[in-house]
Amino acid sequence: MEQAKIQAFGDELYEAMIKREAVSPLTSRGEDISINDAYHISLRMLERRLADGASIIGKKIGVTNKAVQNMLNVHQPDFGYLTDDMVFNSGEVMPISDRLIAPRAEGEIAFILKKDLTGPGVTNADVLAATECVMPCFEIVDSRIQDWKIAIQDTIADNASCGLFVLGDQAVSPRKVDLVTCGMVVEKNGSVISAGAGAAALGSPVNCVTWLANTLGEFGISLKAGEVILSGSLVPLEPVKAGDYMRVDIGGIGSASVRFA
């Protein structure tokens, strides 16, 4: 795809985010967009965000959970960048009405790295050795594409449908918890709405981070020491609106909560 077209699509998605006005799917416009093109569109969108003063604090992997894949009709993982203006602390009020278009919440495990990971060739053992701690997390995904009508190229171009995220106030060593069998319970407005386990995300959240390190390695990108890595949802996506309150509890790791405004 021509560089001018990549830049135009990236600018369009950036403007959609700023104005909170969704656009038609990029893949519906008669353009032949490859995964590689989509990634470069996302980099243009990121470039605009960085020019606005944001800084990169991590990366995410998305669409790892079978229920989420079926819900979105996207059947392979995607990846995107996290910036400092996306993160909230547990218990804080999150102004989704001012920031997002069509928000959906998902419970995840966040990895905080102490060493760089550069693929290809990264193993699960490498990921565990490079991880300082894991934390409970809510990611509030959002789509700049109308009605979430996305193909894999649309969501990658749209920075993996990144919105905002909340980190819990507890952190544990990944060597002190079984990340495959640890259970997650998600509550919304006081009622349990979903439950899952680490195995729901590509068999293990560690598999997800390994996949991300090796996939980004093909683009010459590393996962960096100090970065937050969101490893993918363990439960179905849940639409949220102002006034909702959500809490996630993960066995052996801790909890996180968020109130939406």
C-alpha positions in Angstrom: 0.0 0.0 0.0 1.2 3.5 -0.8 2.7 5.5 2.1 0.3 8.4 1.5 -2.7 6.0 1.9 -1.2 4.5 5.1 -0.7 8.0 6.5 -4.2 9.1 5.5 -5.8 6.1 7.2 -3.7 6.6 10.4 -4.6 10.3 10.5 -8.3 9.4 10.0 -8.2 6.9 12.9 -6.4 9.5 15.1 -9.1 12.1 14.3 -11.8 9.6 15.0 -10.3 8.9 18.5 -10.0 12.7 19.3 -13.5 13.6 18.1 -15.1 10.3 19.3 -16.6 9.8 15.9 -16.4 6.2 14.5 -15.5 5.7 10.8 -16.4 2.9 8.3 -14.2 -0.2 8.3 -11.0 0.4 6.4 -11.4 -3.1 4.9 -14.8 -2.1 3.4 -13.3 0.5 1.1 -11.9 -1.6 -1.7 -8.3 -1.3 -0.5 -6.1 -4.4 -0.3 -4.8 -3.9 3.3 -2.3 -6.5 4.5 -1.4 -7.2 8.2 1.8 -5.3 7.6 0.0 -2.3 6.1 -2.4 -2.3 9.1 0.5 -2.3 11.5 2.0 0.7 9.7 -1.3 2.5 9.8 -1.4 2.0 13.6 2.2 3.4 13.8 1.0 6.6 12.1 -1.9 6.9 14.5 0.6 6.3 17.4 3.0 9.0 15.9 0.1 11.5 16.1 -0.5 10.6 19.7 3.2 10.9 20.6 3.3 14.3 18.9 0.4 15.3 21.2 2.6 14.5 24.3 1.7 10.9 25.0 4.5 8.4 25.8 4.7 4.6 25.3 4.5 2.6 28.6 3.7 -0.8 27.2 2.1 -3.1 24.7 -1.0 -5.3 24.5 -2.1 -8.4 22.9 -5.8 -8.8 22.1 -8.3 -11.3 20.7 -6.7 -14.2 22.4 -9.9 -15.6 24.0 -12.2 -17.9 22.0 -15.3 -16.1 23.3 -13.9 -12.8 22.2 -12.8 -14.1 18.8 -16.3 -15.4 18.2 -17.9 -12.2 19.4 -15.8 -10.0 17.1 -15.5 -12.6 14.3 -11.7 -12.1 14.4 -9.8 -15.4 14.7 -6.2 -14.4 15.4 -4.5 -12.3 18.0 -3.7 -8.6 17.4 -1.3 -6.2 19.1 -1.0 -2.5 20.0 0.7 0.1 22.1 -0.2 1.4 25.5 0.5 5.1 26.4 0.6 7.0 29.7 -2.7 8.7 29.1 -4.5 5.4 29.0 -3.8 4.1 32.5 -5.9 4.5 35.7 -5.4 3.2 39.2 -7.7 0.7 40.8 -10.8 2.4 42.3 -10.5 5.6 40.2 -13.3 7.0 38.2 -12.8 6.6 34.5 -14.3 9.2 32.2 -15.4 7.0 29.3 -18.1 9.4 28.2 -15.4 11.9 27.4 -12.8 9.6 26.0 -14.4 6.5 24.3 -16.9 5.7 21.6 -18.2 2.1 22.2 -16.4 0.8 25.3 -16.2 -2.8 26.4 -14.5 -4.1 29.5 -12.4 -7.2 29.8 -10.5 -8.8 32.7 -6.8 -9.6 32.1 -3.5 -10.3 33.7 -0.9 -7.6 33.3 2.8 -8.4 33.2 5.4 -5.8 34.4 8.8 -6.5 32.8 12.2 -6.2 34.4 14.2 -7.2 31.3 13.8 -6.6 27.6 12.3 -9.4 25.5 13.3 -9.5 21.8 12.0 -12.1 19.4 12.1 -14.2 17.4 13.0 -17.2 19.6 11.6 -16.0 22.9 10.3 -18.9 25.1 7.9 -19.1 28.0 10.8 -19.5 30.3 12.3 -16.3 28.9 9.1 -14.5 29.6 8.9 -15.7 33.2 12.6 -14.8 33.8 11.9 -11.3 32.3 8.8 -10.6 34.4 9.0 -8.6 37.6 5.4 -9.2 38.6 1.9 -9.8 37.4 -1.2 -7.7 38.3 -4.9 -7.8 37.9 -6.2 -5.5 35.2 -9.3 -4.2 33.4 -8.8 -3.2 29.8 -11.5 -1.0 28.5 -11.3 -1.6 24.7 -12.9 0.7 22.2 -13.2 0.8 18.5 -12.9 3.7 16.2 -14.6 1.5 13.6 -18.4 1.8 13.4 -20.3 -0.8 15.3 -17.2 -2.9 16.0 -17.5 -4.3 12.4 -13.9 -5.2 12.2 -11.6 -7.6 10.3 -8.2 -8.3 11.8 -6.6 -5.6 9.6 -9.1 -3.0 11.0 -8.4 -3.8 14.6 -4.6 -3.8 14.1 -4.7 -0.5 12.3 -6.8 0.9 15.1 -4.1 0.1 17.7 -5.7 -3.2 18.6 -8.9 -1.4 19.7 -7.0 0.1 22.7 -9.0 2.4 24.9 -8.0 2.7 28.6 -6.9 0.3 31.3 -6.9 -0.1 35.1 -4.2 -1.8 37.1 -4.9 -3.4 40.4 -3.1 -2.4 43.6 -1.5 -5.8 44.2 1.5 -7.4 42.4 2.9 -10.9 42.7 5.8 -12.8 41.3 4.7 -14.9 38.3 6.6 -17.8 39.9 4.2 -17.8 42.9 1.0 -18.3 41.0 -0.2 -20.9 38.5 -1.1 -18.6 35.5 -2.8 -21.4 33.7 -5.3 -22.4 36.4 -5.8 -19.1 38.3 -9.4 -18.2 38.3 -11.0 -14.9 37.4 -14.4 -13.6 38.5 -15.8 -10.4 37.1 -18.6 -8.4 38.7 -20.7 -5.6 37.2 -22.8 -3.4 39.5 -22.6 -6.0 42.3 -23.5 -9.1 40.2 -21.1 -11.8 38.9 -21.3 -11.7 35.1 -18.4 -13.9 34.0 -15.7 -16.2 35.1 -12.6 -17.6 33.4 -9.1 -19.0 34.0 -5.6 -18.3 32.7 -6.0 -21.1 30.2 -8.7 -19.1 28.3 -6.0 -16.9 26.7 -4.1 -19.0 24.1 -3.8 -21.7 26.8 -1.9 -19.4 29.2 -1.2 -15.7 29.6 2.5 -16.6 29.3 1.9 -18.0 25.9 0.3 -14.7 24.9 3.3 -12.6 26.0 5.7 -15.1 24.2 3.6 -14.8 21.0 3.7 -11.0 21.3 7.5 -10.8 21.8 8.1 -13.1 18.8 5.5 -11.4 16.6 6.8 -7.9 17.3 10.4 -9.2 16.9 9.6 -9.8 13.3 9.0 -6.0 13.0 12.2 -5.2 14.9 10.3 -4.2 18.1 11.2 -5.4 21.6 9.2 -5.6 24.8 11.1 -3.3 27.1 12.1 -3.5 30.8 9.6 -1.5 32.8 6.8 -1.9 30.3 3.3 -3.0 31.1 2.2 -5.9 28.9 -1.6 -6.7 28.8 -1.8 -10.4 28.0 -5.4 -10.7 26.7 -8.9 -11.2 28.1 -9.8 -14.3 30.1 -13.6 -13.6 29.9 -16.1 -12.3 27.3 -16.2 -8.5 26.5 -18.8 -6.6 28.5 -20.3 -3.3 27.2 -20.1 -0.5 29.8 -21.6 2.9 30.3 -21.4 5.9 32.7 -22.6 4.9 36.1 -21.4 1.2 35.9 -19.0 -0.2 38.5 -16.9 -3.2 37.8 -14.5 -5.4 39.8 -12.3 -8.3 38.9 -10.8 -10.8 41.3 -8.0 -13.2 40.2 -7.1 -16.1 42.5 -3.6 -15.7 43.9 -3.0 -12.3 42.3 -5.6 -9.8 43.6 -8.3 -7.5 42.4 -9.0 -4.3 40.5 -12.0 -2.1 40.3 -13.3 0.8 38.3 -16.3 3.2 38.2 -17.3 4.7 34.9 -18.4 8.2 34.3 
